[in-house]
């Protein structure tokens, strides 16, 4: 019987998939920006991008995410006139920005950033 010894076993080579997985181990700062008005949202995103560019950070985005729409239908009167209704909607616009390998100076500058009211920011370190 032939047995396989250590010297005849095929050795595992490093594949491009493993190299790509090692390259993805980089740190990433993911910023989600939300606002009711798209003009204020775009100004805030531009301000974030300018701050990141000032410190030579690699920026991916802004990526527009789907607009979240909330709708309500209410009766115009309190008791009668069931056919008379009003419809309201609220739109929440969203953007996504990724900053690759952020330095501590970039993170500090982003935390000290003054943005207009009505803009919500979620920051995650991935």
C-alpha positions in Angstrom: 0.0 0.0 0.0 1.1 3.5 -0.8 0.9 6.0 2.0 1.1 9.7 1.6 4.0 11.2 3.5 4.4 14.8 4.5 6.8 15.5 1.6 4.4 14.3 -1.1 1.3 16.2 0.2 0.4 19.2 -2.0 1.1 22.5 -0.3 -1.5 25.1 0.0 -0.6 28.2 -2.0 -1.9 31.7 -1.2 -4.7 32.4 -3.5 -5.8 35.9 -4.7 -9.0 35.5 -2.6 -6.9 35.3 0.6 -4.8 38.2 -0.5 -8.0 40.2 -1.1 -9.3 39.3 2.3 -6.0 40.5 3.9 -6.3 43.8 2.0 -9.9 44.3 3.3 -8.6 44.2 6.9 -8.1 48.0 6.5 -10.0 50.2 8.8 -12.9 52.1 7.4 -14.9 55.0 8.8 -18.5 54.7 7.5 -20.6 57.8 7.8 -24.4 57.8 7.2 -25.9 61.2 6.8 -29.7 61.7 7.0 -31.9 64.8 6.6 -35.4 65.9 5.6 -34.2 68.5 3.0 -31.8 67.3 0.3 -30.2 70.7 -0.1 -29.0 70.9 3.5 -27.9 67.2 3.2 -25.8 67.9 0.1 -24.2 70.9 1.8 -23.3 68.8 4.9 -21.9 66.0 2.7 -19.8 68.6 0.9 -18.5 69.9 4.2 -17.6 66.4 5.3 -15.8 65.7 2.0 -13.8 68.9 2.2 -12.7 68.2 5.7 -11.5 64.7 4.8 -9.8 66.1 1.7 -8.0 68.7 3.8 -6.2 65.9 5.7 -5.5 63.8 2.5 -7.9 61.0 3.4 -9.2 58.5 0.8 -12.9 59.0 0.4 -15.4 56.8 -1.3 -18.8 58.4 -2.0 -21.1 60.1 -1.3 -23.4 57.2 -2.3 -27.1 58.2 -2.4 -29.2 55.7 -0.5 -32.9 55.2 -1.1 -35.2 57.9 0.2 -37.3 56.7 3.1 -40.9 57.9 2.6 -43.5 57.9 5.4 -47.1 58.5 4.5 -50.2 59.2 6.6 -53.8 59.6 5.6 -56.2 61.4 8.1 -59.8 62.5 8.0 -60.3 66.2 7.5 -63.3 66.3 9.9 -63.6 64.7 13.3 -67.1 63.0 13.0 -68.7 63.1 9.6 -67.5 63.5 5.9 -65.6 60.2 5.7 -64.7 60.9 2.1 -62.8 64.1 2.9 -59.3 63.1 3.7 -55.8 64.7 3.7 -52.6 62.9 2.9 -49.2 63.8 4.3 -45.7 62.4 3.7 -42.3 62.9 5.2 -39.2 62.2 3.1 -35.9 61.3 4.7 -32.9 61.6 2.3 -29.8 59.6 3.0 -26.1 59.5 1.9 -23.3 57.2 2.7 -19.6 58.2 2.8 -16.6 55.8 3.5 -13.2 57.1 4.6 -10.5 54.5 4.1 -7.7 54.3 6.8 -8.6 57.5 8.6 -5.9 59.1 10.6 -6.6 60.4 14.1 -6.5 64.0 12.8 -9.3 63.2 10.3 -11.4 61.7 13.1 -10.8 64.7 15.4 -11.7 67.1 12.6 -14.9 65.3 11.8 -16.0 65.2 15.5 -15.5 69.0 15.8 -17.5 69.7 12.6 -20.5 72.1 13.0 -23.3 70.9 10.8 -26.7 72.6 10.3 -29.7 71.5 12.4 -31.9 68.8 10.9 -28.9 66.7 9.8 -28.3 63.4 11.6 -24.9 61.6 11.4 -24.2 58.0 12.3 -20.4 57.1 12.3 -19.2 53.5 12.5 -15.6 52.1 12.5 -15.5 49.0 10.3 
